[in-house]
């Protein structure tokens, strides 16, 4: 299963900052349902693409939604900043 959506780059400040794309509620609900058998500790493994950058990661629960983590390498490759609206392609699994 695949999804395409736009989401905002957000920052979570903890001991060190983390950056995510907030996955819209409808897509989060579908991801939760489709990924039931893949979930571990609330996370769902995915393959994602933003611009020309494709990567593997796991989504994190973010309230009722999921959040897609953005490592430094991804943010640099796509010149992403907090508040940017980005187009994401997402599919289940890490393979």
Buried (B, 14 or more C-beta within 10 A) or exposed (E): EEBEBEBEBBEEEEEEEBBBBBBBEEBBBBBBEBBEEBBEEEBBBBBBBBEEBEBEBBBBBBEEBBBBBBEEEBBEBBEBEEEBEBEBEBBBEEE
